[in-house]
Amino acid sequence: MNALTISLESVIDLTDEQFFQLCRKNSDLRFERNAQGDITVMAPEGGETGMRSASITTDLGIWNRQTKLGVTFGSSTGFKLPNGSDRSPDASWILKERWEALTTEQRSRFAPICPDFVIELMSPSDNLKVTQAKMQEYQDNGARLGWLINRKDREVEIYRIGKPKDVLQNPSSLSGEDVLPEFVLSLAEIW
């Protein structure tokens, strides 16, 4: 199943609270909303992609537990980006000071913040151009580092704030650079 996008323009303008409640009442589905208010119903991950996504989040979480530099999030976490869209990257991380600057109420909803680091792991049902646009949106909204992992083509697109994307062919590992000091993601189990 591919993702389904519903345009609500001129029909209804969901408030942030209404969108949050829609997501909560349909917790077996995964929604995202772009800056224009269009809602995308995301297809669930298949077992192969889900297993690899969990591995990525685990590695990021272990690194973060050791460094205590920030907060790690899984694929079901929603963020309200500065441009107004609501996104849920497959894995993400926010610098501790930025996360702690949010109020308890902000942290309990779709936090109004763009993660410092995001990962999107392509599923067979994902559209590359749509996912690339999402990665560009993260970068435009302040993500300092992003990885788009395309298993099918064994490529990784690296997005850095203020720089053009880099494309790596069949890398064996990825570096967290200065955003995630000393974090290295081995891709042996991802490919």
N, C-alpha and C positions, 0 to 999 in steps of 0.2 A: 504494500500500500504506500502510495506517495503522500506527501503532506498536502493538506487541503487548505486553501486560503479563502476566507470569507470577507468580502468587502461590505462594511456596514455604513459606508459614506452615504449621507443624506437619509439614512434609515434610523439610526440610533447612534448616539455618542456616549459610549460607556465611560463612566467615571473610573478612576483608578480603583476605588472601592468596589464598584460593580464588577470590574474585570477580575479583581482578586477573589471575590465571592464566586464568580463563574468558575474559576480555576479550582477553588476549594470544593465546590459542589460536584465537580466532575474530575475528581482526583485520579481516576484511572486513565485520564487523557492528559496530554501535555500541550499547553497553549503558549504561543508567543504572539506579541502584538507589535506591529511596526509603528513608526511615528505618525503615519496617516490614519491609524486606528484599525487597519485590516488585521484580522485575527487568523493565525495559522494554527491548524490542528496538526500536530506532529505525529507521524507514525511511530509506534513503539519500536524500540531497538530489537533486532533479532538477537539470538543467543550469542553468535560470534562477535558482533559489535558490542553488545552489552558486557561480555566477558572482558574484552579489551579495554573498554571504557572504564570498567571497575578497576582494572590493573593500573591504568594511568592515574586515576584518582587516588588509589592506594599509595602509589609511589610518591605522588605530590604530597599527600597527607603525612607520610612517614618523614619526608624531608622537612616539612613544616613543623612537625612535632619535635624534631631534633633542633631546628634553628629557632623556633618560637618567634619568627619574624612576621607572621601574619595569620590569616584564616583561610582554610581550604574549603571549597564547596563542590558538591556533586552536580549531576545533570538535572536534578529536579529543582534547583534553586533559581528563583526568578529575580532579576534585577531591573529596576526602572532606570534606564539610561538618561543622560542629560537631554537627549533629543526627544524624549517622550516615549520611546519604544520600550517594550518589556521583553527581555531576552533571557534565555536559559542556556548558557554554554555547557558543553559536555563536562568540562572541569574548569575550575577557576580559582583564583587566589587574590586576596586583598591584603595589602600592607596593614599590619596590626593597628597603627596609629589612625589610619583612615577609617577602618572599621569601628574602632572605639569612639571616633568622633560622632558617629550616628547615635541617635537616641534609641532607647530600648524599643519603642514603638516602631521606629523606622526599620530596625533589625528584624522585627517580627513579621513584617510584610515583604513585598518586593522592595528590597533596599534601594533607596535612591542614590545609586553609585554605580560607576562602571568599574569592573574588576581591573586590577593592575595587569593581570595575566589571564588569558583565556585559551582553551583548547577546544577545537571542534574536530571530532573524529567522524569522517564520512561513513554513513551507512549506505548499503546498496540502493536504498530508496531516495537518498539525498541528491539534490541537484547541485552540481559544482558551482554554477554561476550564482545561484541563490546563496550558497554557503560562503562563497567569496565576497559577495555583497555584505553579508552579515559580519564577516571578519573586518571588512573595511569600516563598517559601522562601529564596531568595537574600537578600532584604532581612532576613528574620528571623534569618539566620545571619551577618549583618554586612556584606553588600554595601552600599556607600555610595551607589552610583548604578547604576541598571539601565534599559535601554531594551528594550521589547518592540515590535518593528517589525512591523506587520500590513499587508503590501502590498495585500492584497485590499481592505481598507476604507480604505487610505491613512491609517492612524492610528498614532500612537506613544504607548504608555503609558510614563510615566517614573516610576520607583520610586526614592525617596530614603529613606534610613534615618530612621526616626522621623517620617515624614510620609505623609499619604495620597497615593495615586498621582495624577498628572496625566495627562489624555488630550489629545493634540494632534491636530487634524484637518489632514491634508495639509501638514505643515510642510515648508519648503524645506531646513532644516538643523537640527541638534541641537548643543547646547553641552555640553561636558564639565564645565562649571561649575567648582566649586572642587576637584573630585576629579581632573579631567584639565585643568589650566589651559591655556587657549588652544586646546584641541582642539575643532574644529568638523567635524562630519560632514555633508557635502552629501548630500541625499537625491535629487538629480536622477537619478542612475544607479540608485538603489535602487527607486524607484517604477516 
